Amino acid sequence: MPIKLKRPCNHPGCPELSSEAYCPAHKRERAREIDRRRGTSTQRGYNGQWRKAREGYLRKHSICVECESEGQGTPATVVDHIIPHKGDDSLFWDSSNWQALCKRCHDIKTVTQDGGFGNDVRSLDTR
């Protein structure tokens, strides 16, 4: 497998070389800045009302839909928004836009479809 060449960090003025866009220090700094702009989970709508709705949904839909489609019976722990709501309250609360997933399947979906975490999906796929 070819080795990825190191290039200067994308952070202005940083002399560090990295095989990724940012050196490790600036990658963490950038992630914290993105989190600050994103707001807390409560600010994004994941409050007590959501927790109650989530618990009720998982009681009725206890198996991960992705794992079930592959013949496995993994317990669901996450209520995922099929279409990301991006702050749209009507889409957020539309239960037809929800699906029950296990954490592993939710993490894979987030990385591959929603562009989250900054991870390579191959590092998560261990089936």
N, CA, C and O atoms as CSV, one atom per row, in Angstrom:
chain,resi,resn,atom,element,x,y,z
A,1,MET,N,N,0.842,-1.176,0.000
A,1,MET,CA,C,0.000,0.000,0.000
A,1,MET,C,C,0.887,1.238,0.000
A,1,MET,O,O,1.796,1.334,0.824
A,2,PRO,N,N,0.648,2.191,-0.903
A,2,PRO,CA,C,1.494,3.387,-0.965
A,2,PRO,C,C,1.340,4.253,0.282
A,2,PRO,O,O,0.268,4.326,0.883
A,3,ILE,N,N,2.415,4.891,0.646
A,3,ILE,CA,C,2.415,5.781,1.795
A,3,ILE,C,C,1.987,7.165,1.323
A,3,ILE,O,O,2.460,7.658,0.299
A,4,LYS,N,N,1.091,7.784,2.078
A,4,LYS,CA,C,0.607,9.120,1.751
A,4,LYS,C,C,1.683,10.132,2.128
A,4,LYS,O,O,2.181,10.121,3.254
A,5,LEU,N,N,2.039,11.000,1.197
A,5,LEU,CA,C,3.065,12.001,1.462
A,5,LEU,C,C,2.571,13.031,2.461
A,5,LEU,O,O,1.394,13.392,2.480
A,6,LYS,N,N,3.497,13.495,3.292
A,6,LYS,CA,C,3.146,14.522,4.263
A,6,LYS,C,C,3.267,15.889,3.605
A,6,LYS,O,O,4.179,16.154,2.822
A,7,ARG,N,N,2.301,16.757,3.960
A,7,ARG,CA,C,2.276,18.127,3.448
A,7,ARG,C,C,2.104,19.066,4.637
A,7,ARG,O,O,1.732,18.630,5.726
A,8,PRO,N,N,2.371,20.343,4.431
A,8,PRO,CA,C,2.170,21.292,5.538
A,8,PRO,C,C,0.713,21.303,5.987
A,8,PRO,O,O,-0.205,21.154,5.180
A,9,CYS,N,N,0.525,21.481,7.273
A,9,CYS,CA,C,-0.806,21.585,7.874
A,9,CYS,C,C,-1.555,22.754,7.223
A,9,CYS,O,O,-0.947,23.775,6.903
A,10,ASN,N,N,-2.855,22.610,7.029
A,10,ASN,CA,C,-3.676,23.664,6.417
A,10,ASN,C,C,-3.926,24.866,7.329
A,10,ASN,O,O,-4.408,25.901,6.869
A,11,HIS,N,N,-3.601,24.735,8.623
A,11,HIS,CA,C,-3.802,25.859,9.544
A,11,HIS,C,C,-2.792,26.957,9.200
A,11,HIS,O,O,-1.595,26.683,9.108
A,12,PRO,N,N,-3.253,28.185,9.010
A,12,PRO,CA,C,-2.340,29.271,8.615
A,12,PRO,C,C,-1.146,29.398,9.562
A,12,PRO,O,O,-1.307,29.507,10.778
A,13,GLY,N,N,0.041,29.382,8.984
A,13,GLY,CA,C,1.273,29.576,9.748
A,13,GLY,C,C,1.822,28.343,10.438
A,13,GLY,O,O,2.883,28.420,11.056
A,14,CYS,N,N,1.151,27.226,10.360
A,14,CYS,CA,C,1.631,26.012,11.035
A,14,CYS,C,C,2.680,25.321,10.160
A,14,CYS,O,O,2.409,25.001,9.003
A,15,PRO,N,N,3.875,25.092,10.708
A,15,PRO,CA,C,4.939,24.464,9.915
A,15,PRO,C,C,4.912,22.931,9.959
A,15,PRO,O,O,5.693,22.285,9.260
A,16,GLU,N,N,4.028,22.345,10.766
A,16,GLU,CA,C,4.004,20.887,10.931
A,16,GLU,C,C,3.626,20.194,9.618
A,16,GLU,O,O,2.822,20.706,8.840
A,17,LEU,N,N,4.216,19.029,9.391
A,17,LEU,CA,C,3.872,18.209,8.244
A,17,LEU,C,C,2.891,17.134,8.685
A,17,LEU,O,O,3.014,16.580,9.778
A,18,SER,N,N,1.923,16.846,7.836
A,18,SER,CA,C,0.909,15.859,8.182
A,18,SER,C,C,0.450,15.135,6.920
A,18,SER,O,O,0.446,15.709,5.831
A,19,SER,N,N,0.067,13.877,7.075
A,19,SER,CA,C,-0.478,13.124,5.940
A,19,SER,C,C,-1.971,13.423,5.774
A,19,SER,O,O,-2.594,12.962,4.818
A,20,GLU,N,N,-2.543,14.195,6.706
A,20,GLU,CA,C,-3.936,14.620,6.623
A,20,GLU,C,C,-3.965,16.124,6.395
A,20,GLU,O,O,-2.909,16.751,6.309
A,21,ALA,N,N,-5.146,16.710,6.295
A,21,ALA,CA,C,-5.264,18.136,6.023
A,21,ALA,C,C,-4.676,18.991,7.149
A,21,ALA,O,O,-4.080,20.037,6.893
A,22,TYR,N,N,-4.848,18.537,8.399
A,22,TYR,CA,C,-4.368,19.282,9.561
A,22,TYR,C,C,-3.484,18.392,10.410
A,22,TYR,O,O,-3.677,17.178,10.464
A,23,CYS,N,N,-2.501,19.008,11.082
A,23,CYS,CA,C,-1.674,18.265,12.030
A,23,CYS,C,C,-2.562,17.852,13.205
A,23,CYS,O,O,-3.647,18.411,13.365
A,24,PRO,N,N,-2.137,16.891,14.035
A,24,PRO,CA,C,-2.991,16.424,15.132
A,24,PRO,C,C,-3.492,17.542,16.057
A,24,PRO,O,O,-4.653,17.520,16.466
A,25,ALA,N,N,-2.641,18.514,16.390
A,25,ALA,CA,C,-3.059,19.593,17.293
A,25,ALA,C,C,-4.151,20.444,16.658
A,25,ALA,O,O,-5.138,20.779,17.313
A,26,HIS,N,N,-3.981,20.793,15.397
A,26,HIS,CA,C,-4.969,21.647,14.742
A,26,HIS,C,C,-6.216,20.873,14.330
A,26,HIS,O,O,-7.284,21.464,14.173
A,27,LYS,N,N,-6.097,19.574,14.154
A,27,LYS,CA,C,-7.274,18.753,13.865
A,27,LYS,C,C,-8.213,18.769,15.076
A,27,LYS,O,O,-9.426,18.911,14.922
A,28,ARG,N,N,-7.647,18.622,16.283
A,28,ARG,CA,C,-8.452,18.688,17.516
A,28,ARG,C,C,-9.057,20.075,17.692
A,28,ARG,O,O,-10.230,20.205,18.043
A,29,GLU,N,N,-8.256,21.114,17.447
A,29,GLU,CA,C,-8.722,22.496,17.580
A,29,GLU,C,C,-9.881,22.765,16.616
A,29,GLU,O,O,-10.879,23.382,16.989
A,30,ARG,N,N,-9.739,22.298,15.384
A,30,ARG,CA,C,-10.783,22.484,14.374
A,30,ARG,C,C,-12.066,21.746,14.772
A,30,ARG,O,O,-13.164,22.273,14.592
A,31,ALA,N,N,-11.932,20.531,15.309
A,31,ALA,CA,C,-13.097,19.761,15.741
A,31,ALA,C,C,-13.818,20.479,16.880
A,31,ALA,O,O,-15.048,20.516,16.907
A,32,ARG,N,N,-13.061,21.050,17.823
A,32,ARG,CA,C,-13.686,21.802,18.927
A,32,ARG,C,C,-14.424,23.025,18.409
A,32,ARG,O,O,-15.516,23.334,18.886
A,33,GLU,N,N,-13.844,23.726,17.439
A,33,GLU,CA,C,-14.491,24.913,16.862
A,33,GLU,C,C,-15.792,24.531,16.152
A,33,GLU,O,O,-16.796,25.231,16.282
A,34,ILE,N,N,-15.778,23.450,15.420
A,34,ILE,CA,C,-16.990,22.981,14.734
A,34,ILE,C,C,-18.062,22.636,15.754
A,34,ILE,O,O,-19.231,22.972,15.568
A,35,ASP,N,N,-17.665,21.957,16.846
A,35,ASP,CA,C,-18.614,21.611,17.911
A,35,ASP,C,C,-19.201,22.859,18.562
A,35,ASP,O,O,-20.394,22.896,18.863
A,36,ARG,N,N,-18.372,23.887,18.782
A,36,ARG,CA,C,-18.867,25.131,19.394
A,36,ARG,C,C,-19.916,25.792,18.500
A,36,ARG,O,O,-20.947,26.252,18.990
A,37,ARG,N,N,-19.658,25.841,17.196
A,37,ARG,CA,C,-20.608,26.457,16.259
A,37,ARG,C,C,-21.879,25.640,16.145
A,37,ARG,O,O,-22.950,26.188,15.882
A,38,ARG,N,N,-21.774,24.354,16.336
A,38,ARG,CA,C,-22.900,23.441,16.175
A,38,ARG,C,C,-23.933,23.586,17.291
A,38,ARG,O,O,-25.119,23.340,17.073
A,39,GLY,N,N,-23.495,23.978,18.468
A,39,GLY,CA,C,-24.400,24.104,19.602
A,39,GLY,C,C,-24.493,22.799,20.370
A,39,GLY,O,O,-24.057,21.749,19.897
A,40,THR,N,N,-25.068,22.880,21.563
A,40,THR,CA,C,-25.213,21.692,22.395
A,40,THR,C,C,-26.320,20.808,21.848
A,40,THR,O,O,-27.100,21.229,20.994
A,41,SER,N,N,-26.382,19.589,22.342
A,41,SER,CA,C,-27.441,18.685,21.901
A,41,SER,C,C,-28.813,19.254,22.258
A,41,SER,O,O,-29.760,19.117,21.484
A,42,THR,N,N,-28.925,19.885,23.415
A,42,THR,CA,C,-30.194,20.493,23.817
A,42,THR,C,C,-30.564,21.635,22.869
A,42,THR,O,O,-31.726,21.771,22.484
A,43,GLN,N,N,-29.583,22.454,22.495
A,43,GLN,CA,C,-29.841,23.544,21.560
A,43,GLN,C,C,-30.276,23.018,20.194
A,43,GLN,O,O,-30.995,23.701,19.465
A,44,ARG,N,N,-29.840,21.804,19.845
A,44,ARG,CA,C,-30.205,21.210,18.559
A,44,ARG,C,C,-31.521,20.425,18.638
A,44,ARG,O,O,-31.923,19.809,17.651
A,45,GLY,N,N,-32.203,20.437,19.804
A,45,GLY,CA,C,-33.510,19.812,19.921
A,45,GLY,C,C,-33.543,18.503,20.678
A,45,GLY,O,O,-34.620,17.954,20.911
A,46,TYR,N,N,-32.382,17.987,21.069
A,46,TYR,CA,C,-32.332,16.707,21.774
A,46,TYR,C,C,-32.478,16.953,23.275
A,46,TYR,O,O,-31.519,16.847,24.039
A,47,ASN,N,N,-33.708,17.286,23.675
A,47,ASN,CA,C,-34.015,17.647,25.054
A,47,ASN,C,C,-34.829,16.535,25.714
A,47,ASN,O,O,-34.884,15.415,25.204
A,48,GLY,N,N,-35.451,16.843,26.834
A,48,GLY,CA,C,-36.256,15.852,27.555
A,48,GLY,C,C,-37.406,15.312,26.719
A,48,GLY,O,O,-37.719,14.123,26.782
A,49,GLN,N,N,-38.027,16.169,25.947
A,49,GLN,CA,C,-39.130,15.735,25.073
A,49,GLN,C,C,-38.614,14.724,24.041
A,49,GLN,O,O,-39.282,13.729,23.758
A,50,TRP,N,N,-37.432,14.980,23.484
A,50,TRP,CA,C,-36.847,14.046,22.518
A,50,TRP,C,C,-36.501,12.721,23.200
A,50,TRP,O,O,-36.778,11.650,22.659
A,51,ARG,N,N,-35.895,12.795,24.391
A,51,ARG,CA,C,-35.506,11.560,25.091
A,51,ARG,C,C,-36.724,10.679,25.350
A,51,ARG,O,O,-36.653,9.457,25.220
A,52,LYS,N,N,-37.826,11.297,25.714
A,52,LYS,CA,C,-39.056,10.546,25.960
A,52,LYS,C,C,-39.568,9.909,24.658
A,52,LYS,O,O,-39.950,8.739,24.653
A,53,ALA,N,N,-39.576,10.667,23.564
A,53,ALA,CA,C,-40.021,10.141,22.273
A,53,ALA,C,C,-39.092,9.025,21.798
A,53,ALA,O,O,-39.549,8.018,21.257
A,54,ARG,N,N,-37.801,9.207,22.001
A,54,ARG,CA,C,-36.792,8.217,21.604
A,54,ARG,C,C,-37.011,6.904,22.354
A,54,ARG,O,O,-37.014,5.830,21.753
A,55,GLU,N,N,-37.192,7.000,23.659
A,55,GLU,CA,C,-37.416,5.791,24.461
A,55,GLU,C,C,-38.659,5.032,24.001
A,55,GLU,O,O,-38.631,3.806,23.888
A,56,GLY,N,N,-39.738,5.747,23.738
A,56,GLY,CA,C,-40.967,5.113,23.251
A,56,GLY,C,C,-40.769,4.455,21.899
A,56,GLY,O,O,-41.271,3.358,21.656
A,57,TYR,N,N,-40.033,5.130,21.012
A,57,TYR,CA,C,-39.775,4.577,19.681
A,57,TYR,C,C,-38.941,3.303,19.782
A,57,TYR,O,O,-39.225,2.313,19.107
A,58,LEU,N,N,-37.910,3.335,20.629
A,58,LEU,CA,C,-37.049,2.149,20.775
A,58,LEU,C,C,-37.769,0.991,21.462
A,58,LEU,O,O,-37.414,-0.167,21.240
A,59,ARG,N,N,-38.767,1.280,22.286
A,59,ARG,CA,C,-39.572,0.198,22.876
A,59,ARG,C,C,-40.340,-0.539,21.778
A,59,ARG,O,O,-40.457,-1.764,21.809
A,60,LYS,N,N,-40.856,0.206,20.820
A,60,LYS,CA,C,-41.639,-0.388,19.727
A,60,LYS,C,C,-40.753,-0.959,18.615
A,60,LYS,O,O,-41.158,-1.892,17.923
A,61,HIS,N,N,-39.562,-0.412,18.440
A,61,HIS,CA,C,-38.643,-0.815,17.367
A,61,HIS,C,C,-37.303,-1.168,18.013
A,61,HIS,O,O,-36.362,-0.375,17.987
A,62,SER,N,N,-37.229,-2.347,18.582
A,62,SER,CA,C,-36.075,-2.702,19.418
A,62,SER,C,C,-34.892,-3.308,18.659
A,62,SER,O,O,-33.827,-3.501,19.245
A,63,ILE,N,N,-35.056,-3.610,17.379
A,63,ILE,CA,C,-33.981,-4.235,16.591
A,63,ILE,C,C,-33.478,-3.249,15.531
A,63,ILE,O,O,-34.268,-2.549,14.899
A,64,CYS,N,N,-32.172,-3.204,15.349
A,64,CYS,CA,C,-31.540,-2.348,14.346
A,64,CYS,C,C,-32.027,-2.751,12.953
A,64,CYS,O,O,-31.919,-3.917,12.573
A,65,VAL,N,N,-32.561,-1.794,12.192
A,65,VAL,CA,C,-33.115,-2.118,10.878
A,65,VAL,C,C,-32.032,-2.569,9.890
A,65,VAL,O,O,-32.297,-3.407,9.028
A,66,GLU,N,N,-30.825,-2.027,10.008
A,66,GLU,CA,C,-29.730,-2.432,9.111
A,66,GLU,C,C,-29.289,-3.865,9.413
A,66,GLU,O,O,-29.154,-4.685,8.505
A,67,CYS,N,N,-29.069,-4.156,10.682
A,67,CYS,CA,C,-28.646,-5.508,11.072
A,67,CYS,C,C,-29.735,-6.522,10.743
A,67,CYS,O,O,-29.439,-7.624,10.281
A,68,GLU,N,N,-30.992,-6.157,10.978
A,68,GLU,CA,C,-32.111,-7.060,10.699
A,68,GLU,C,C,-32.172,-7.393,9.210
A,68,GLU,O,O,-32.501,-8.521,8.841
A,69,SER,N,N,-31.857,-6.425,8.356
A,69,SER,CA,C,-31.888,-6.677,6.911
A,69,SER,C,C,-30.798,-7.664,6.491
A,69,SER,O,O,-30.858,-8.248,5.409
A,70,GLU,N,N,-29.795,-7.841,7.370
A,70,GLU,CA,C,-28.709,-8.794,7.099
A,70,GLU,C,C,-28.877,-10.076,7.920
A,70,GLU,O,O,-27.954,-10.885,8.018
A,71,GLY,N,N,-30.071,-10.252,8.509
A,71,GLY,CA,C,-30.362,-11.474,9.245
A,71,GLY,C,C,-29.841,-11.502,10.663
A,71,GLY,O,O,-29.798,-12.568,11.277
A,72,GLN,N,N,-29.442,-10.361,11.204
A,72,GLN,CA,C,-28.947,-10.297,12.573
A,72,GLN,C,C,-29.979,-9.615,13.455
A,72,GLN,O,O,-30.806,-8.847,12.963
A,73,GLY,N,N,-29.941,-9.883,14.730
A,73,GLY,CA,C,-30.906,-9.309,15.662
A,73,GLY,C,C,-30.270,-8.382,16.674
A,73,GLY,O,O,-30.522,-8.507,17.873
A,74,THR,N,N,-29.450,-7.455,16.213
A,74,THR,CA,C,-28.761,-6.537,17.111
A,74,THR,C,C,-29.748,-5.540,17.724
A,74,THR,O,O,-30.539,-4.935,16.999
A,75,PRO,N,N,-29.713,-5.362,19.048
A,75,PRO,CA,C,-30.610,-4.390,19.679
A,75,PRO,C,C,-30.319,-2.960,19.192
A,75,PRO,O,O,-29.161,-2.564,19.054
A,76,ALA,N,N,-31.368,-2.212,18.941
A,76,ALA,CA,C,-31.234,-0.813,18.527
A,76,ALA,C,C,-31.026,0.051,19.767
A,76,ALA,O,O,-31.661,-0.169,20.798
A,77,THR,N,N,-30.146,1.023,19.662
A,77,THR,CA,C,-29.886,1.947,20.766
A,77,THR,C,C,-30.010,3.403,20.339
A,77,THR,O,O,-29.965,4.301,21.180
A,78,VAL,N,N,-30.168,3.647,19.034
A,78,VAL,CA,C,-30.197,5.004,18.493
A,78,VAL,C,C,-31.427,5.171,17.620
A,78,VAL,O,O,-31.763,4.283,16.837
A,79,VAL,N,N,-32.104,6.315,17.752
A,79,VAL,CA,C,-33.160,6.673,16.812
A,79,VAL,C,C,-32.519,7.652,15.834
A,79,VAL,O,O,-32.154,8.769,16.200
A,80,ASP,N,N,-32.391,7.218,14.601
A,80,ASP,CA,C,-31.729,7.990,13.554
A,80,ASP,C,C,-32.755,8.731,12.707
A,80,ASP,O,O,-33.832,8.208,12.424
A,81,HIS,N,N,-32.414,9.949,12.306
A,81,HIS,CA,C,-33.225,10.679,11.342
A,81,HIS,C,C,-32.749,10.230,9.954
A,81,HIS,O,O,-31.610,10.498,9.571
A,82,ILE,N,N,-33.614,9.555,9.211
A,82,ILE,CA,C,-33.262,9.018,7.891
A,82,ILE,C,C,-32.762,10.145,6.997
A,82,ILE,O,O,-31.686,10.052,6.407
A,83,ILE,N,N,-33.554,11.208,6.905
A,83,ILE,CA,C,-33.124,12.421,6.209
A,83,ILE,C,C,-32.677,13.386,7.303
A,83,ILE,O,O,-33.485,13.743,8.160
A,84,PRO,N,N,-31.414,13.820,7.303
A,84,PRO,CA,C,-30.956,14.730,8.352
A,84,PRO,C,C,-31.857,15.969,8.437
A,84,PRO,O,O,-32.168,16.591,7.421
A,85,HIS,N,N,-32.266,16.312,9.648
A,85,HIS,CA,C,-33.226,17.415,9.822
A,85,HIS,C,C,-32.582,18.782,9.702
A,85,HIS,O,O,-33.258,19.737,9.320
A,86,LYS,N,N,-31.300,18.911,10.013
A,86,LYS,CA,C,-30.551,20.164,9.910
A,86,LYS,C,C,-31.316,21.351,10.490
A,86,LYS,O,O,-31.332,22.437,9.910
A,87,GLY,N,N,-31.948,21.129,11.643
A,87,GLY,CA,C,-32.651,22.199,12.339
A,87,GLY,C,C,-34.108,22.370,11.962
A,87,GLY,O,O,-34.792,23.203,12.557
A,88,ASP,N,N,-34.610,21.614,10.998
A,88,ASP,CA,C,-36.013,21.702,10.578
A,88,ASP,C,C,-36.865,20.924,11.581
A,88,ASP,O,O,-36.836,19.693,11.607
A,89,ASP,N,N,-37.628,21.652,12.411
A,89,ASP,CA,C,-38.429,21.010,13.463
A,89,ASP,C,C,-39.444,20.012,12.929
A,89,ASP,O,O,-39.656,18.966,13.543
A,90,SER,N,N,-40.079,20.313,11.790
A,90,SER,CA,C,-41.084,19.377,11.271
A,90,SER,C,C,-40.427,18.066,10.845
A,90,SER,O,O,-41.003,16.996,11.043
A,91,LEU,N,N,-39.244,18.133,10.271
A,91,LEU,CA,C,-38.513,16.924,9.883
A,91,LEU,C,C,-37.960,16.217,11.120
A,91,LEU,O,O,-37.917,14.988,11.166
A,92,PHE,N,N,-37.541,16.985,12.112
A,92,PHE,CA,C,-37.016,16.427,13.358
A,92,PHE,C,C,-38.065,15.557,14.053
A,92,PHE,O,O,-37.756,14.459,14.514
A,93,TRP,N,N,-39.309,16.051,14.128
A,93,TRP,CA,C,-40.363,15.353,14.871
A,93,TRP,C,C,-41.198,14.402,14.018
A,93,TRP,O,O,-42.102,13.754,14.546
A,94,ASP,N,N,-40.928,14.298,12.734
A,94,ASP,CA,C,-41.670,13.403,11.847
A,94,ASP,C,C,-41.199,11.963,12.077
A,94,ASP,O,O,-40.129,11.575,11.608
A,95,SER,N,N,-41.999,11.176,12.799
A,95,SER,CA,C,-41.572,9.816,13.149
A,95,SER,C,C,-41.438,8.902,11.928
A,95,SER,O,O,-40.801,7.853,12.020
A,96,SER,N,N,-42.020,9.276,10.796
A,96,SER,CA,C,-41.813,8.472,9.586
A,96,SER,C,C,-40.394,8.696,9.034
A,96,SER,O,O,-39.958,7.985,8.129
A,97,ASN,N,N,-39.690,9.674,9.576
A,97,ASN,CA,C,-38.307,9.956,9.195
A,97,ASN,C,C,-37.325,9.343,10.205
A,97,ASN,O,O,-36.129,9.631,10.155
A,98,TRP,N,N,-37.815,8.516,11.101
A,98,TRP,CA,C,-36.976,7.886,12.118
A,98,TRP,C,C,-36.745,6.421,11.764
A,98,TRP,O,O,-37.580,5.774,11.131
A,99,GLN,N,N,-35.590,5.918,12.190
A,99,GLN,CA,C,-35.312,4.483,12.097
A,99,GLN,C,C,-34.475,4.086,13.299
A,99,GLN,O,O,-33.669,4.871,13.799
A,100,ALA,N,N,-34.674,2.860,13.756
A,100,ALA,CA,C,-33.932,2.331,14.896
A,100,ALA,C,C,-32.643,1.687,14.393
A,100,ALA,O,O,-32.669,0.822,13.518
A,101,LEU,N,N,-31.515,2.123,14.959
A,101,LEU,CA,C,-30.213,1.584,14.574
A,101,LEU,C,C,-29.398,1.251,15.821
A,101,LEU,O,O,-29.616,1.820,16.890
A,102,CYS,N,N,-28.461,0.324,15.667
A,102,CYS,CA,C,-27.476,0.104,16.721
A,102,CYS,C,C,-26.420,1.205,16.564
A,102,CYS,O,O,-26.363,1.853,15.519
A,103,LYS,N,N,-25.604,1.422,17.560
A,103,LYS,CA,C,-24.617,2.494,17.492
A,103,LYS,C,C,-23.661,2.296,16.322
A,103,LYS,O,O,-23.318,3.259,15.636
A,104,ARG,N,N,-23.234,1.084,16.091
A,104,ARG,CA,C,-22.293,0.800,15.013
A,104,ARG,C,C,-22.865,1.197,13.658
A,104,ARG,O,O,-22.193,1.863,12.870
A,105,CYS,N,N,-24.099,0.793,13.383
A,105,CYS,CA,C,-24.725,1.137,12.101
A,105,CYS,C,C,-24.968,2.637,11.996
A,105,CYS,O,O,-24.842,3.212,10.915
A,106,HIS,N,N,-25.318,3.278,13.117
A,106,HIS,CA,C,-25.524,4.728,13.098
A,106,HIS,C,C,-24.208,5.451,12.803
A,106,HIS,O,O,-24.186,6.410,12.031
A,107,ASP,N,N,-23.114,4.994,13.414
A,107,ASP,CA,C,-21.816,5.615,13.165
A,107,ASP,C,C,-21.413,5.464,11.701
A,107,ASP,O,O,-20.908,6.410,11.094
A,108,ILE,N,N,-21.630,4.292,11.138
A,108,ILE,CA,C,-21.296,4.071,9.725
A,108,ILE,C,C,-22.141,4.977,8.836
A,108,ILE,O,O,-21.622,5.574,7.893
A,109,LYS,N,N,-23.433,5.085,9.126
A,109,LYS,CA,C,-24.310,5.957,8.327
A,109,LYS,C,C,-23.849,7.406,8.425
A,109,LYS,O,O,-23.807,8.121,7.424
A,110,THR,N,N,-23.505,7.835,9.636
A,110,THR,CA,C,-23.068,9.214,9.827
A,110,THR,C,C,-21.819,9.510,9.013
A,110,THR,O,O,-21.720,10.568,8.390
A,111,VAL,N,N,-20.876,8.597,9.013
A,111,VAL,CA,C,-19.630,8.807,8.269
A,111,VAL,C,C,-19.871,8.783,6.763
A,111,VAL,O,O,-19.369,9.643,6.039
A,112,THR,N,N,-20.626,7.816,6.298
A,112,THR,CA,C,-20.764,7.647,4.848
A,112,THR,C,C,-21.782,8.586,4.220
A,112,THR,O,O,-21.563,9.070,3.109
A,113,GLN,N,N,-22.888,8.854,4.904
A,113,GLN,CA,C,-23.948,9.653,4.293
A,113,GLN,C,C,-23.977,11.084,4.785
A,113,GLN,O,O,-24.257,11.998,4.009
A,114,ASP,N,N,-23.694,11.296,6.058
A,114,ASP,CA,C,-23.813,12.632,6.621
A,114,ASP,C,C,-22.469,13.349,6.704
A,114,ASP,O,O,-22.419,14.524,7.069
A,115,GLY,N,N,-21.377,12.655,6.369
A,115,GLY,CA,C,-20.057,13.275,6.379
A,115,GLY,C,C,-19.561,13.649,7.760
A,115,GLY,O,O,-18.832,14.629,7.912
A,116,GLY,N,N,-19.945,12.886,8.766
A,116,GLY,CA,C,-19.565,13.224,10.132
A,116,GLY,C,C,-18.330,12.512,10.618
A,116,GLY,O,O,-17.825,11.606,9.956
A,117,PHE,N,N,-17.845,12.913,11.759
A,117,PHE,CA,C,-16.737,12.333,12.514
A,117,PHE,C,C,-15.369,12.516,11.866
A,117,PHE,O,O,-14.361,12.484,12.573
A,118,GLY,N,N,-15.293,12.706,10.565
A,118,GLY,CA,C,-13.998,12.792,9.908
A,118,GLY,C,C,-13.274,11.469,9.871
A,118,GLY,O,O,-12.054,11.438,9.704
A,119,ASN,N,N,-14.000,10.368,10.024
A,119,ASN,CA,C,-13.400,9.037,10.026
A,119,ASN,C,C,-13.544,8.376,8.664
A,119,ASN,O,O,-14.397,8.742,7.855
A,120,ASP,N,N,-12.709,7.420,8.445
A,120,ASP,CA,C,-12.802,6.584,7.257
A,120,ASP,C,C,-13.747,5.438,7.603
A,120,ASP,O,O,-13.524,4.730,8.585
A,121,VAL,N,N,-14.794,5.247,6.812
A,121,VAL,CA,C,-15.794,4.223,7.091
A,121,VAL,C,C,-15.169,2.831,7.176
A,121,VAL,O,O,-15.679,1.970,7.894
A,122,ARG,N,N,-14.080,2.601,6.459
A,122,ARG,CA,C,-13.465,1.263,6.500
A,122,ARG,C,C,-12.969,0.917,7.891
A,122,ARG,O,O,-12.901,-0.260,8.246
A,123,SER,N,N,-12.616,1.939,8.699
A,123,SER,CA,C,-12.151,1.656,10.051
A,123,SER,C,C,-13.292,1.255,10.971
A,123,SER,O,O,-13.047,0.700,12.042
A,124,LEU,N,N,-14.553,1.526,10.575
A,124,LEU,CA,C,-15.692,1.169,11.405
A,124,LEU,C,C,-16.328,-0.138,10.985
A,124,LEU,O,O,-16.974,-0.792,11.803
A,125,ASP,N,N,-16.168,-0.536,9.747
A,125,ASP,CA,C,-16.842,-1.714,9.244
A,125,ASP,C,C,-16.060,-2.958,9.624
A,125,ASP,O,O,-15.048,-3.290,9.007
A,126,THR,N,N,-16.555,-3.648,10.664
A,126,THR,CA,C,-15.826,-4.822,11.186
A,126,THR,C,C,-16.640,-6.090,11.088
A,126,THR,O,O,-16.281,-7.092,11.706
A,127,ARG,N,N,-17.723,-6.083,10.332
A,127,ARG,CA,C,-18.547,-7.296,10.230
A,127,ARG,C,C,-17.826,-8.384,9.508
A,127,ARG,O,O,-18.371,-9.474,9.332
